[in-house]
Amino acid sequence: MPDRTFLDWPFFDDAHRTLARSLDAWAAERLATGHEHVDVDRACHDLVAMLGEAGWLEYCVPKRWGGRLEEIDSRSVCLARETLARRDGLADFAFAMQGLGSGAISLYGSNALREHYLPRVAQGEAIAAFALSEPDAGSDVAAMSTRARETRGEIVLDGAKTWISNGGIADFYTVFARETDAPGAKGISAFVVDADAPGLTVAERINVIAPHPLARLEFRDCRFPASQRLGPPGEGFKVAMQTLDIFRASVAAAALGFARRALDEAIARAASRRMFGETLADFQLTQAAIADMATGIDSSALLTYRAAWLRDAKGVRTTREAAMAKMVATETAQAVIDRAVQIFGGLGVVSGHPVEKLYREIRALRIYEGATEVQKLVIARETLKGKD
């Protein structure tokens, strides 16, 4: 039986507890645990439609534009991601990208843009994507070279984006590009670009160890109305960071879901596998491993839901807290899953086994939305600011 006692922590109210339990029941019925998605693109389309039809994507947008709550609630997003990740990594991915890909529209879009895109996101009728990274500008956003210029009421984009989740299947992309010559990140603007915009091409599909739709995009004289800009010119870095502040803690929550599933699998294996007349669970080495796994998971959960609670309940910037949660939860989940594989022995490295799939899923989380090393820089910078 999965541990749900954390729902009694004071970070949550009854609505959060209802969400977690209702979504878990739905996921247990609708998501085939351990299923191997052969056609990943098709599976993502189907999962977005399923999540939208069931109303779960309503947690990704504000109520005024088709959402469930008045504003995006980080705790709800985190609980949804943890719950889905424990059942199916691709379902978590599909949910997360609807929020991340449309989050900047929720925060900075005009009412016309919000009314056009957000209800379709919430209903699962349009797939969203977030296009920030470039071949030479990942964590170093200031090195961005994609250029935007406004001419006669149109924006013209030239450049490339890579490692774009939902690339190739998205209906629209939130794209960041340098619009002015201001130094560093100050000249970056944000735009929403439809997938069929002239001059936008999917240059390459990228295959990774945990199958997700990823692509490299190219913009060559790509044109769209200037009304598609999100926020003022040159404010795109602020748009990106505020969007990531909402959703970065949810990456930690996804790692929690993977780790909890790995612990559940390890406990079941340890209780049933017999060696030398005893079960694995009878050996102190196994008990020590499970103790470390359980403690690491609770530590990660405390950091994750602290960050989400601070943003929701206190309305404060959580750049430092979200970075701590993301770093600790993903690194801990990697260790937890590795120990689960070890407990399973040879079976744990068989392709398609639940813990083998978790091993592939977790590795990417330690990199995207800011690698662990970058999170350390963020935590140090924010901590040093507090010492001034």
N, C-alpha and C positions, 0 to 999 in steps of 0.2 A: 504494500500500500504506500503510494507516494506521500512524502511528508508535506502536509499543508498547514502545519501549525504556525508558520510565519504569517499567515493571513490574520492572525490574532494580534500582530504587532500594532502599535498605535499609529503607524504610518497610514493605515487604511481605515476607511469607513465601510458601512454595510454595503454600499453600492459597489465598492471595489471587490468585496468578498463575493457578492452575487455574480459579478462579471467573471471572476476567476473560476468559480464553480460551474457556472453555466457554460462558459467556453470550453472548459475541460470535458464536460459531458458531451457537448457537441463534437469536439475533436475526437473523443473516443469512439463516437459512432461514425463520423464522416471521413476521418483520415485513417488510411490503412497503415497502421504502425509497421515500420520496417519495409514499406513498399519502395521498390527501386523505380524511380521515374526514368523511363526510357527516352521519351520525347520531352525534353525539359521545357521547351517553348510552349508546347501544347499543355503540359502540366501546369505551367504558370498561368496561362490564360484560364484554365479550368479552376484553379485555386482562387484566383482573383474573383471570378464569377461566383464561386461558392461562398467565399467570405463576404462578398457584397450582398448576395441574396439573403444570407443569414443575418445581416445587419452588423457584422463585426467591423467592417471598414468604416462605419459611422464614427468610430473612435479616432479616426485619422483626420477629421476635418471639424471645424466649429459648427454648432447647431444651426446657425443662420443659413448655412449653405449645405444643409443636408446631413449634418453630423448629429451625434447623440447628446453631446454636452455643449455647454455654452462656449467653452474654449477647449483646445486640445489639452488633455490631462496626462501628464507624464506618467503618473502611477498606473493609469489605465492602459496606456501604451505598453509600459513595461510588463504588466501582468499578462497582457495579451501575448506579447512576444515570448515570455517565459513559458507560458502554457502551450503555445503552438510549437515552440522549438523542442519541447520535450516529446512531442508526438511526431513532428515531421519538419525537418530543417527547411524544406522548400516552401512549406506553408508559412513558416515564420518569415522567410525572405519575401514572399508575395505580399504579406501584410505590411512589413516594414517599409518596403519601397513605395507603397501607396502613400504612406505618411511622409517619408523623407522627400519623395519626388514632388509632392504637392505642398509641403510645409511652407515654403517660401511664398506661395500664392496665398495661403491662409494668413500669413503674417503681413505681406507687403503688396499683394495684388490689388488692383482697382476692383471696385464692386462688380464691374462688367466681367473681368477675368475670373473672379471668384464664382460668379453665377454661371459662367460658361464651363469651368473645369471641375470645381469641387463637388457638385452633386453627382457627376459621373464617376468621380473617384470613389465616393462613398457607396455608390451602388454597384461598383465593380464593372462599370461599363467603359472605363478608360484607364489604361495602364500608365503610371507615372514613372519618371526617372529623374535622377539628379546628376548633372554633368558638370563636375568641378575639376577632376584630375586631368592632367595632360602628360604626354610622354616625358617631359622634363619639369613638371610642376605637379607633384603629388601633395605631400605635406607642406611643401614650401609654396603656398598659394601666391606669394608675391612674385614668383618666377613665371607666372602665367603669361603666355604669349598670344593666345587667341585674341583677335582684335575685333572690336565693334565700332562702327561709325554710323551716325545718323545722317540721312540725306533724303530730302523731300518727303518727310513723314515715314520713312522706312529705316529699319536697322539693317545694316549689311555686316555679316559675320564672316570672318576668315580665320581658319585655324583647325585644330584637332583636339579631341578629347579621348581619353582611353580609360580602361577599367570601369566602364559605365554599366552599372547594374541595370538590367532590363533593356540594355542596348540591343536594338534590333527587333524588339517586340513592343516597345513603348509607343503610346499614342502621342505623348508630348514629353519634352525634356525641359527641366529648369537648368539653364545654361549660364555660366559665368564667363565674362570676357573683359579684356582691358579696353575701356572706352576713352580714357583721357591719358595724358602723359604724366599724371601725378605719380610720385615715386612709390615703390612698394605696392602694398595692397590698396592704396587710396584711390587708384584710378579704375577699379574693377566695378562693373555693373552686372546686374542680373536680369535675365529675360526668360520668358516661357516660349518655347519654339515647338511648333507642331512637327510631328515626324514626317509629314509630307511637304514641309516647307521646301521650296526650290533651292537647290544648292546644298542641302543636307543629305549625306550618304552614309550608310553603314559600311565602313571600309574593311572591317575585319571582325569576325566573331572569335571570341577568346574562350578556350576551354581550360577549366581549372579543376583541381582535385575534388572539390565538392561541386557537382554540376549546378551552375546557376547561369542564367542568360547574361552574358557580358559581351561588350563590343567596344571597338574603336570607331569613333565618329569623325567625319571630316566635314568642314564647312568651307565651301568655295563660292564666294559671292552669294551667300545664303541670305535671302531677303524675307522680311516679315514686317508687319506694322510696328511703328514705334510705341504704340499703345500696349505692346506686349512686354515692355520694361517693367520690372518689379522694383519699386522703390525709386528714389532719385538717382540720376547719373552719378557714378563714382561711389555709390553706397553698397555695392554688391558684396564686399567682404563682410560688412555688418549683417547683410541678409543671410549669407552663408553661415556665419558663426552663430547667429541666433537660431537658425534652423537646426544646426548640429547640436546646440545646447539642449534642445527639446529631445532629440532622438539619440544622442550619444549614450545616455544612460540606458536606453533600451537595448543597445548592443550588449551591455553587461547583462541585461535581463535574458537575452537570448542565450548567452553563455551559461547563465544559471540553468536554463531549461535543459541544455545539453548535459551539463554536469549532473543535474538531478536524475536524468534518465540513466546516465552511466552508473551512478551510485545504486539506483534501483536494480539495474542489470547485475552489477557486481555482487550485491547482497543476495540476490536470488541464486546466482551461480555458487557463491561461497556456501550457501546453506544446503545446496543439493549435491555438489561435487564431492565425492568421497576419495580419500587418499590415506593409505596406511591405517585403515580401520576407523578413520575419523572424517568429518567434513572439513573443507577448507576453513569454514568459519570457526572451527575449534582451535586453529593454530593462532598463536599470538602474533605472528607476522601478519597474517590476514587481518586480525583485529586492529592492529596498529595502523594498517593501511586504510581501513574503513574509518577509523577515528580521524585520521588526517583528512580524508575526503569529506566527511560530514562537517568537520570544523571549518575547512576552507570554504565550503558552500555557504554556511551560515555567515561567515565573515563577509563574503562577497555580496550576499543578499542584503546585509545591513548597510553596506556602502551604496549599493544600487538604489535601494528604496529611500535611503537618506537623501540622495541627490534628487530623486524624483519628488519627494515630499517637500524639500526646500524650495524647489521651483514652483510647485503647485500651491502650497500652503503659505509660504513666506514671500513668494514673488521676487526672489533674489536671483542674481546671476549665479549659475552653478558650474561655471567653466572648470574650476578646480575640483569640485566634488564629483562631477560627471567624469572627468579624466581619471580620478582615483578609482571610481567604480569600474570604468571600462578596462583600465589596466589590470586591476586585481582580479576581476571576475574572469576575464579571458585567460590570463595566465594560470589562475587556479583551475579553471575548467580544463585547460590543456593537461595539467598534472593529474586531475581527477580521472579524466578519460584514459590517460596513459596507464594509470594504475588499474583501471577496469580491464583494459586490454591484457595487462599482465596477469590478472586474476583468471581470465578466460584461457590464458595460454595460447596454444596453437589455434584454437577456435576463434580467438579474438582478432586474428589477422586474416581470416577468411573473407574474401570480397563479398560485400553485401550483408555481413553480420551486423547487428545493431551497433555494437561498440566500434567496429571497423568504420562504419559510416560516420559515427560521431567523431572519430579521430580525424577523418577528412574534413568534416564540417567545422570543427573548432579552429583548425589551423588558420583559416582565412580571417577569422574574427580578431586574431591578434595583430592583423595588419590594417584592415579597412577601417574607414572613419578615424584614421590616426593610429599608426603603429604604436606599440608599447613604448618604444624609445621616445617617440614624439609626446606621448602622454606624460612621460617623466619630465620633459622640458616644460610642458604646460603647467604641471603641478609645481615645479620649482619656481617658474616665473610668477605664478599667482601667489605662492607662499612668500616669495621675496617682496612682492608688492605690499603685503601685509606687515612687513618689517620696517617699512619706510617711516 
